[in-house]
Amino acid sequence: MSEKNTELVKATWQTMKWEEGEKLNNLARFNELIDRQPNPRHVDTNQYSQGAKYLPIRVVESTLRIIFPAHQIVSLSDPLVIGNSVVMRARIKVLHPVMMEWFEYDGVGAVPIEVKKGHSPLDFDNINPKALHKNVPAAYSFAVSNAAKKIGRVFGSHLNTAEHQVVPVANMYQQTLEK
């Protein structure tokens, strides 16, 4: 290989290394963004679930729009009745802003079907007339929220986890870069 070609190859490799390094830096910054806890003002408490913390679906959808301008939410199933619950599956497809590739996250949501007071949860003759009108969208919202939690802490994935059980992604990247 001529000296000129050798210099061209070296320059190309240096550019590629710089671009990969820049991509890694951008990826680390992006991961820090999605590894943050959600704004405490947006966190609600579910009084029917032992005080579990959660993000309302509107917050999840708004956060998706901000972080992933190119995203799509898809229902993966018709509503299913399992036991006395309505179950839905959803998939979130996002265009990763650094990797420029599509990623998919699946979630499942279930909501008990409401029956008239004093009746068995499996007594379908006594289903509250408006129950499915409320329960199907609620199950779908839970499915979307559960899918979003897989993206990162900013979507509420660790709201009900003790802090000592969580290893921040940023720390893992820093440790990897230092090696």
C-alpha positions as CSV (number, residue, x, y, z in Angstrom):
1,M,0.0,0.0,0.0
2,S,1.4,3.4,-0.9
3,E,2.2,6.0,1.8
4,K,-0.7,8.2,0.5
5,N,-3.2,5.3,0.8
6,T,-1.8,4.5,4.3
7,E,-2.4,8.1,5.4
8,L,-5.9,8.0,3.9
9,V,-6.7,4.7,5.8
10,K,-5.3,6.2,9.1
11,A,-7.4,9.4,8.6
12,T,-10.5,7.3,7.9
13,W,-10.0,5.2,11.0
14,Q,-9.4,8.3,13.1
15,T,-12.6,9.9,11.8
16,M,-14.5,6.6,12.4
17,K,-13.1,6.4,15.9
18,W,-14.1,10.0,16.6
19,E,-17.6,9.4,15.2
20,E,-18.0,6.3,17.3
21,G,-16.7,8.1,20.4
22,E,-19.1,10.9,19.7
23,K,-21.9,8.4,19.3
24,L,-21.0,6.8,22.6
25,N,-20.9,10.2,24.3
26,N,-24.4,11.0,22.9
27,L,-25.6,7.6,23.9
28,A,-24.3,8.0,27.4
29,R,-26.1,11.4,27.6
30,F,-29.3,10.0,26.2
31,N,-29.2,7.1,28.7
32,E,-28.7,9.7,31.5
33,L,-31.8,11.4,30.3
34,I,-34.0,8.3,30.3
35,D,-32.4,7.1,33.6
36,R,-33.7,10.1,35.6
37,Q,-36.5,9.8,38.0
38,P,-39.7,11.4,36.7
39,N,-40.7,14.8,38.0
40,P,-42.2,14.3,41.5
41,R,-45.1,16.6,40.6
42,H,-46.2,14.1,37.9
43,V,-46.2,11.1,40.2
44,D,-49.6,9.9,41.6
45,T,-50.5,7.3,44.2
46,N,-52.9,4.5,43.6
47,Q,-55.1,4.3,46.6
48,Y,-56.5,0.9,45.5
49,S,-53.1,-0.7,45.1
50,Q,-51.5,-0.3,48.6
51,G,-50.3,3.2,47.7
52,A,-48.3,2.2,44.7
53,K,-46.8,5.2,42.8
54,Y,-47.4,5.6,39.1
55,L,-47.3,8.1,36.2
56,P,-50.7,9.0,34.7
57,I,-51.0,7.9,31.1
58,R,-51.1,11.5,29.8
59,V,-47.7,12.1,31.4
60,V,-46.3,8.9,29.8
61,E,-47.7,9.9,26.4
62,S,-46.3,13.5,26.7
63,T,-42.9,12.2,27.8
64,L,-42.8,9.8,24.8
65,R,-43.6,12.7,22.5
66,I,-40.8,14.8,23.9
67,I,-38.1,12.2,24.0
68,F,-39.1,10.2,20.9
69,P,-40.8,12.5,18.4
70,A,-41.0,9.5,16.1
71,H,-42.9,6.9,18.0
72,Q,-46.0,4.7,17.6
73,I,-48.3,3.0,20.0
74,V,-49.9,-0.2,18.7
75,S,-52.6,-2.4,20.3
76,L,-51.4,-6.0,20.0
77,S,-54.7,-7.7,20.9
78,D,-58.4,-7.2,21.2
79,P,-59.6,-7.0,24.8
80,L,-59.4,-10.4,26.4
81,V,-61.4,-11.5,29.4
82,I,-59.4,-13.6,31.7
83,G,-61.0,-14.6,35.0
84,N,-62.9,-11.4,35.9
85,S,-60.4,-9.0,34.3
86,V,-60.0,-7.3,31.0
87,V,-56.5,-7.7,29.6
88,M,-54.9,-5.7,26.8
89,R,-51.4,-5.9,25.2
90,A,-49.7,-2.9,23.7
91,R,-46.4,-2.2,21.9
92,I,-44.5,1.1,21.8
93,K,-42.2,1.6,18.7
94,V,-39.6,4.4,19.1
95,L,-37.0,5.7,16.8
96,H,-33.9,5.9,19.0
97,P,-32.5,9.4,18.5
98,V,-28.9,8.4,18.8
99,M,-28.8,4.9,17.3
100,M,-31.3,5.9,14.5
101,E,-32.9,2.4,14.8
102,W,-36.4,1.4,15.7
103,F,-36.8,-0.2,19.1
104,E,-40.0,-2.0,20.4
105,Y,-41.3,-2.4,23.9
106,D,-44.3,-4.5,24.8
107,G,-46.6,-4.2,27.8
108,V,-49.6,-5.9,29.3
109,G,-52.4,-4.3,31.3
110,A,-55.3,-5.8,33.3
111,V,-58.2,-4.3,35.1
112,P,-60.9,-6.1,37.1
113,I,-64.4,-6.0,35.6
114,E,-66.8,-4.1,37.9
115,V,-69.9,-6.0,39.0
116,K,-72.8,-4.7,41.0
117,K,-72.2,-4.3,44.7
118,G,-72.5,-7.5,46.7
119,H,-72.1,-9.9,43.7
120,S,-69.3,-12.3,43.0
121,P,-66.6,-10.9,40.6
122,L,-67.3,-13.8,38.3
123,D,-71.0,-13.2,38.2
124,F,-71.2,-11.8,34.6
125,D,-75.0,-11.4,34.8
126,N,-74.4,-8.6,37.2
127,I,-71.6,-6.6,35.4
128,N,-71.9,-2.9,35.9
129,P,-73.4,-1.7,32.6
130,K,-70.7,0.9,32.0
131,A,-67.8,-1.3,33.3
132,L,-66.3,-2.4,30.0
133,H,-66.6,1.2,28.7
134,K,-64.1,2.2,31.5
135,N,-62.2,-1.0,31.9
136,V,-61.0,-1.6,28.4
137,P,-59.3,1.9,28.0
138,A,-57.9,1.5,31.6
139,A,-56.4,-1.9,30.7
140,Y,-54.9,-0.4,27.5
141,S,-53.4,2.6,29.5
142,F,-51.8,0.1,31.9
143,A,-50.4,-1.8,28.9
144,V,-48.9,1.3,27.4
145,S,-47.5,2.5,30.7
146,N,-45.9,-1.0,31.4
147,A,-44.3,-1.0,27.9
148,A,-42.9,2.6,28.5
149,K,-41.4,1.5,31.9
150,K,-39.1,-0.8,30.0
151,I,-37.5,2.2,28.3
152,G,-36.2,3.8,31.5
153,R,-36.8,5.4,34.9
154,V,-38.1,8.6,33.4
155,F,-41.3,6.5,32.6
156,G,-41.6,5.4,36.2
157,S,-40.0,2.0,36.0
158,H,-38.4,2.3,39.5
159,L,-41.1,4.3,41.4
160,N,-41.9,1.3,43.7
161,T,-38.4,0.0,44.0
162,A,-36.1,0.7,46.9
163,E,-33.3,3.1,45.8
164,H,-30.5,0.7,47.0
165,Q,-31.8,-1.9,44.5
166,V,-31.3,0.3,41.5
167,V,-28.0,0.8,39.7
168,P,-28.1,4.0,37.6
169,V,-27.3,3.4,33.9
170,A,-25.0,6.4,34.0
171,N,-22.7,4.8,36.6
172,M,-22.4,1.6,34.5
173,Y,-21.4,3.7,31.4
174,Q,-18.9,5.6,33.4
175,Q,-17.4,2.4,34.8
176,T,-17.2,0.9,31.3
177,L,-15.5,4.0,29.8
178,E,-12.9,4.1,32.6
179,K,-11.8,0.5,31.9
